[in-house]
Amino acid sequence: MPLFFLHLRDGSDLMSDPDGSCFLDVVFAKSEAIHSARELMSQSVIPDRRLGIDRCFEIADQEDNIVAIVRFREAVN
């Protein structure tokens, strides 16, 4: 199974996924990114924390090529 990295971008900040995860293909990686975005946003829905809807996951392959971008906005549609 291919290895994908779900890097989290928040404005100019990038939190790299150091280990990656194996998924059947980029469609499954995008599905996991949407699930993770929902989890992160639900954890932020408390006083004094922003929802972070402007963040996104940059999904990279083993060669560190960005193969997809999943915006958190997509997770609430």
N, CA, C and O atoms as a GROMACS GRO file, in nm:
protein
  308
    1MET      N    1   0.084  -0.119   0.000
    1MET     CA    2   0.000   0.000   0.000
    1MET      C    3   0.088   0.124   0.000
    1MET      O    4   0.192   0.129   0.066
    2PRO      N    5   0.046   0.224  -0.075
    2PRO     CA    6   0.125   0.347  -0.080
    2PRO      C    7   0.123   0.423   0.052
    2PRO      O    8   0.027   0.417   0.128
    3LEU      N    9   0.230   0.494   0.076
    3LEU     CA   10   0.245   0.577   0.195
    3LEU      C   11   0.211   0.721   0.160
    3LEU      O   12   0.260   0.776   0.061
    4PHE      N   13   0.125   0.783   0.242
    4PHE     CA   14   0.087   0.922   0.224
    4PHE      C   15   0.113   0.998   0.354
    4PHE      O   16   0.105   0.942   0.463
    5PHE      N   17   0.143   1.127   0.339
    5PHE     CA   18   0.168   1.214   0.454
    5PHE      C   19   0.062   1.322   0.456
    5PHE      O   20   0.039   1.390   0.356
    6LEU      N   21  -0.003   1.340   0.571
    6LEU     CA   22  -0.106   1.442   0.587
    6LEU      C   23  -0.046   1.559   0.662
    6LEU      O   24  -0.052   1.565   0.785
    7HIS      N   25   0.012   1.652   0.589
    7HIS     CA   26   0.073   1.771   0.648
    7HIS      C   27  -0.038   1.873   0.676
    7HIS      O   28  -0.124   1.897   0.590
    8LEU      N   29  -0.035   1.931   0.792
    8LEU     CA   30  -0.137   2.029   0.831
    8LEU      C   31  -0.085   2.170   0.810
    8LEU      O   32   0.015   2.210   0.869
    9ARG      N   33  -0.155   2.246   0.726
    9ARG     CA   34  -0.118   2.385   0.700
    9ARG      C   35  -0.219   2.476   0.770
    9ARG      O   36  -0.340   2.460   0.757
   10ASP      N   37  -0.165   2.572   0.846
   10ASP     CA   38  -0.244   2.675   0.914
   10ASP      C   39  -0.181   2.808   0.880
   10ASP      O   40  -0.089   2.853   0.948
   11GLY      N   41  -0.232   2.872   0.775
   11GLY     CA   42  -0.172   2.996   0.729
   11GLY      C   43  -0.034   2.968   0.673
   11GLY      O   44  -0.019   2.887   0.582
   12SER      N   45   0.067   3.034   0.727
   12SER     CA   46   0.204   3.011   0.680
   12SER      C   47   0.273   2.899   0.758
   12SER      O   48   0.384   2.860   0.724
   13ASP      N   49   0.208   2.848   0.862
   13ASP     CA   50   0.266   2.740   0.943
   13ASP      C   51   0.234   2.604   0.882
   13ASP      O   52   0.122   2.581   0.837
   14LEU      N   53   0.331   2.517   0.881
   14LEU     CA   54   0.312   2.381   0.831
   14LEU      C   55   0.360   2.283   0.937
   14LEU      O   56   0.476   2.285   0.978
   15MET      N   57   0.269   2.196   0.980
   15MET     CA   58   0.304   2.089   1.073
   15MET      C   59   0.316   1.961   0.991
   15MET      O   60   0.216   1.905   0.946
   16SER      N   61   0.438   1.918   0.974
   16SER     CA   62   0.464   1.801   0.890
   16SER      C   63   0.425   1.673   0.961
   16SER      O   64   0.444   1.658   1.082
   17ASP      N   65   0.372   1.581   0.884
   17ASP     CA   66   0.342   1.446   0.931
   17ASP      C   67   0.471   1.366   0.914
   17ASP      O   68   0.507   1.333   0.801
   18PRO      N   69   0.540   1.335   1.021
   18PRO     CA   70   0.672   1.272   1.008
   18PRO      C   71   0.668   1.125   0.968
   18PRO      O   72   0.763   1.074   0.909
   19ASP      N   73   0.558   1.056   0.999
   19ASP     CA   74   0.553   0.911   0.978
   19ASP      C   75   0.472   0.869   0.856
   19ASP      O   76   0.505   0.770   0.790
   20GLY      N   77   0.366   0.943   0.827
   20GLY     CA   78   0.277   0.904   0.718
   20GLY      C   79   0.190   0.787   0.755
   20GLY      O   80   0.204   0.728   0.863
   21SER      N   81   0.101   0.753   0.664
   21SER     CA   82   0.010   0.640   0.682
   21SER      C   83  -0.010   0.572   0.548
   21SER      O   84  -0.003   0.636   0.443
   22CYS      N   85  -0.036   0.443   0.552
   22CYS     CA   86  -0.062   0.368   0.429
   22CYS      C   87  -0.211   0.370   0.398
   22CYS      O   88  -0.294   0.340   0.484
   23PHE      N   89  -0.243   0.404   0.275
   23PHE     CA   90  -0.380   0.404   0.225
   23PHE      C   91  -0.380   0.336   0.089
   23PHE      O   92  -0.278   0.332   0.020
   24LEU      N   93  -0.495   0.283   0.050
   24LEU     CA   94  -0.506   0.217  -0.080
   24LEU      C   95  -0.471   0.312  -0.194
   24LEU      O   96  -0.404   0.274  -0.290
   25ASP      N   97  -0.519   0.437  -0.181
   25ASP     CA   98  -0.492   0.537  -0.284
   25ASP      C   99  -0.520   0.676  -0.227
   25ASP      O  100  -0.554   0.690  -0.110
   26VAL      N  101  -0.507   0.776  -0.310
   26VAL     CA  102  -0.524   0.915  -0.266
   26VAL      C  103  -0.670   0.941  -0.223
   26VAL      O  104  -0.693   1.028  -0.139
   27VAL      N  105  -0.766   0.870  -0.279
   27VAL     CA  106  -0.907   0.887  -0.239
   27VAL      C  107  -0.924   0.849  -0.092
   27VAL      O  108  -0.991   0.920  -0.017
   28PHE      N  109  -0.863   0.740  -0.051
   28PHE     CA  110  -0.871   0.699   0.089
   28PHE      C  111  -0.794   0.796   0.179
   28PHE      O  112  -0.837   0.823   0.291
   29ALA      N  113  -0.683   0.849   0.130
   29ALA     CA  114  -0.607   0.948   0.207
   29ALA      C  115  -0.690   1.075   0.226
   29ALA      O  116  -0.688   1.134   0.334
   30LYS      N  117  -0.761   1.118   0.122
   30LYS     CA  118  -0.847   1.236   0.133
   30LYS      C  119  -0.961   1.212   0.232
   30LYS      O  120  -0.996   1.301   0.309
   31SER      N  121  -1.017   1.092   0.231
   31SER     CA  122  -1.124   1.059   0.325
   31SER      C  123  -1.073   1.067   0.469
   31SER      O  124  -1.144   1.118   0.556
   32GLU      N  125  -0.953   1.018   0.493
   32GLU     CA  126  -0.894   1.027   0.628
   32GLU      C  127  -0.867   1.172   0.665
   32GLU      O  128  -0.886   1.211   0.780
   33ALA      N  129  -0.823   1.253   0.569
   33ALA     CA  130  -0.798   1.395   0.595
   33ALA      C  131  -0.927   1.466   0.634
   33ALA      O  132  -0.927   1.549   0.725
   34ILE      N  133  -1.036   1.435   0.567
   34ILE     CA  134  -1.166   1.496   0.602
   34ILE      C  135  -1.208   1.454   0.742
   34ILE      O  136  -1.253   1.537   0.821
   35HIS      N  137  -1.193   1.326   0.772
   35HIS     CA  138  -1.227   1.277   0.908
   35HIS      C  139  -1.141   1.348   1.013
   35HIS      O  140  -1.192   1.391   1.116
   36SER      N  141  -1.012   1.359   0.987
   36SER     CA  142  -0.922   1.425   1.082
   36SER      C  143  -0.954   1.574   1.097
   36SER      O  144  -0.946   1.628   1.207
   37ALA      N  145  -0.991   1.639   0.988
   37ALA     CA  146  -1.029   1.781   0.994
   37ALA      C  147  -1.151   1.799   1.083
   37ALA      O  148  -1.156   1.892   1.163
   38ARG      N  149  -1.248   1.711   1.068
   38ARG     CA  150  -1.369   1.718   1.153
   38ARG      C  151  -1.334   1.700   1.300
   38ARG      O  152  -1.386   1.770   1.386
   39GLU      N  153  -1.245   1.605   1.328
   39GLU     CA  154  -1.203   1.583   1.467
   39GLU      C  155  -1.134   1.706   1.523
   39GLU      O  156  -1.164   1.750   1.634
   40LEU      N  157  -1.041   1.762   1.447
   40LEU     CA  158  -0.968   1.880   1.494
   40LEU      C  159  -1.061   1.999   1.517
   40LEU      O  160  -1.047   2.071   1.615
   41MET      N  161  -1.157   2.018   1.426
   41MET     CA  162  -1.251   2.130   1.444
   41MET      C  163  -1.343   2.108   1.563
   41MET      O  164  -1.374   2.202   1.635
   42SER      N  165  -1.387   1.982   1.585
   42SER     CA  166  -1.476   1.956   1.698
   42SER      C  167  -1.404   1.978   1.830
   42SER      O  168  -1.467   2.018   1.929
   43GLN      N  169  -1.274   1.953   1.834
   43GLN     CA  170  -1.197   1.978   1.956
   43GLN      C  171  -1.178   2.127   1.980
   43GLN      O  172  -1.150   2.169   2.092
   44SER      N  173  -1.193   2.207   1.875
   44SER     CA  174  -1.172   2.351   1.886
   44SER      C  175  -1.298   2.427   1.924
   44SER      O  176  -1.293   2.547   1.952
   45VAL      N  177  -1.412   2.358   1.926
   45VAL     CA  178  -1.539   2.426   1.954
   45VAL      C  179  -1.559   2.437   2.105
   45VAL      O  180  -1.651   2.379   2.162
   46ILE      N  181  -1.472   2.514   2.166
   46ILE     CA  182  -1.486   2.548   2.306
   46ILE      C  183  -1.451   2.696   2.317
   46ILE      O  184  -1.387   2.750   2.227
   47PRO      N  185  -1.492   2.763   2.425
   47PRO     CA  186  -1.466   2.908   2.436
   47PRO      C  187  -1.318   2.944   2.415
   47PRO      O  188  -1.228   2.872   2.457
   48ASP      N  189  -1.299   3.056   2.350
   48ASP     CA  190  -1.167   3.116   2.329
   48ASP      C  191  -1.076   3.039   2.233
   48ASP      O  192  -0.956   3.064   2.230
   49ARG      N  193  -1.130   2.948   2.157
   49ARG     CA  194  -1.049   2.878   2.056
   49ARG      C  195  -1.116   2.895   1.921
   49ARG      O  196  -1.239   2.891   1.911
   50ARG      N  197  -1.038   2.912   1.819
   50ARG     CA  198  -1.095   2.930   1.686
   50ARG      C  199  -1.121   2.795   1.622
   50ARG      O  200  -1.056   2.695   1.654
   51LEU      N  201  -1.216   2.793   1.535
   51LEU     CA  202  -1.255   2.669   1.469
   51LEU      C  203  -1.146   2.618   1.375
   51LEU      O  204  -1.127   2.498   1.361
   52GLY      N  205  -1.076   2.709   1.311
   52GLY     CA  206  -0.968   2.668   1.222
   52GLY      C  207  -1.014   2.624   1.085
   52GLY      O  208  -0.948   2.543   1.019
   53ILE      N  209  -1.127   2.678   1.042
   53ILE     CA  210  -1.184   2.636   0.914
   53ILE      C  211  -1.097   2.675   0.795
   53ILE      O  212  -1.117   2.623   0.685
   54ASP      N  213  -1.003   2.765   0.814
   54ASP     CA  214  -0.915   2.807   0.704
   54ASP      C  215  -0.794   2.717   0.689
   54ASP      O  216  -0.714   2.736   0.597
   55ARG      N  217  -0.778   2.619   0.776
   55ARG     CA  218  -0.665   2.526   0.767
   55ARG      C  219  -0.688   2.426   0.653
   55ARG      O  220  -0.798   2.418   0.597
   56CYS      N  221  -0.585   2.352   0.621
   56CYS     CA  222  -0.600   2.246   0.520
   56CYS      C  223  -0.495   2.138   0.545
   56CYS      O  224  -0.394   2.160   0.612
   57PHE      N  225  -0.521   2.021   0.489
   57PHE     CA  226  -0.423   1.914   0.485
   57PHE      C  227  -0.362   1.913   0.346
   57PHE      O  228  -0.434   1.914   0.246
   58GLU      N  229  -0.231   1.911   0.340
   58GLU     CA  230  -0.160   1.891   0.216
   58GLU      C  231  -0.116   1.744   0.215
   58GLU      O  232  -0.034   1.703   0.297
   59ILE      N  233  -0.172   1.668   0.125
   59ILE     CA  234  -0.142   1.525   0.120
   59ILE      C  235  -0.026   1.504   0.022
   59ILE      O  236  -0.033   1.541  -0.095
   60ALA      N  237   0.080   1.445   0.075
   60ALA     CA  238   0.200   1.422  -0.006
   60ALA      C  239   0.225   1.272  -0.021
   60ALA      O  240   0.191   1.192   0.067
   61ASP      N  241   0.285   1.235  -0.134
   61ASP     CA  242   0.322   1.096  -0.155
   61ASP      C  243   0.462   1.070  -0.097
   61ASP      O  244   0.520   1.157  -0.032
   62GLN      N  245   0.513   0.951  -0.122
   62GLN     CA  246   0.643   0.912  -0.066
   62GLN      C  247   0.758   1.000  -0.115
   62GLN      O  248   0.860   1.012  -0.047
   63GLU      N  249   0.742   1.061  -0.230
   63GLU     CA  250   0.846   1.148  -0.284
   63GLU      C  251   0.825   1.293  -0.241
   63GLU      O  252   0.893   1.383  -0.290
   64ASP      N  253   0.731   1.315  -0.151
   64ASP     CA  254   0.696   1.447  -0.098
   64ASP      C  255   0.634   1.539  -0.202
   64ASP      O  256   0.643   1.661  -0.192
   65ASN      N  257   0.570   1.479  -0.303
   65ASN     CA  258   0.492   1.555  -0.399
   65ASN      C  259   0.351   1.574  -0.344
   65ASN      O  260   0.288   1.478  -0.300
   66ILE      N  261   0.301   1.697  -0.346
   66ILE     CA  262   0.164   1.722  -0.301
   66ILE      C  263   0.070   1.664  -0.406
   66ILE      O  264   0.071   1.706  -0.522
   67VAL      N  265  -0.012   1.565  -0.365
   67VAL     CA  266  -0.103   1.499  -0.459
   67VAL      C  267  -0.247   1.544  -0.440
   67VAL      O  268  -0.331   1.520  -0.526
   68ALA      N  269  -0.276   1.609  -0.327
   68ALA     CA  270  -0.411   1.660  -0.301
   68ALA      C  271  -0.405   1.759  -0.187
   68ALA      O  272  -0.317   1.754  -0.101
   69ILE      N  273  -0.502   1.849  -0.186
   69ILE     CA  274  -0.519   1.943  -0.076
   69ILE      C  275  -0.663   1.930  -0.030
   69ILE      O  276  -0.757   1.938  -0.110
   70VAL      N  277  -0.681   1.908   0.099
   70VAL     CA  278  -0.815   1.899   0.158
   70VAL      C  279  -0.832   2.016   0.253
   70VAL      O  280  -0.769   2.022   0.358
   71ARG      N  281  -0.916   2.108   0.214
   71ARG     CA  282  -0.946   2.225   0.298
   71ARG      C  283  -1.047   2.187   0.404
   71ARG      O  284  -1.141   2.112   0.378
   72PHE      N  285  -1.028   2.239   0.524
   72PHE     CA  286  -1.120   2.208   0.633
   72PHE      C  287  -1.263   2.245   0.596
   72PHE      O  288  -1.358   2.182   0.643
   73ARG      N  289  -1.280   2.347   0.512
   73ARG     CA  290  -1.415   2.386   0.467
   73ARG      C  291  -1.488   2.270   0.402
   73ARG      O  292  -1.610   2.259   0.414
   74GLU      N  293  -1.414   2.182   0.334
   74GLU     CA  294  -1.473   2.066   0.269
   74GLU      C  295  -1.533   1.968   0.371
   74GLU      O  296  -1.625   1.892   0.340
   75ALA      N  297  -1.480   1.970   0.491
   75ALA     CA  298  -1.524   1.876   0.593
   75ALA      C  299  -1.657   1.914   0.655
   75ALA      O  300  -1.718   1.834   0.726
   76VAL      N  301  -1.704   2.035   0.629
   76VAL     CA  302  -1.832   2.078   0.688
   76VAL      C  303  -1.943   2.082   0.584
   76VAL      O  304  -2.055   2.122   0.616
   77ASN      N  305  -1.915   2.041   0.463
   77ASN     CA  306  -2.018   2.036   0.359
   77ASN      C  307  -2.089   1.905   0.359
   77ASN      O  308  -2.180   1.883   0.278
   0.00000   0.00000   0.00000
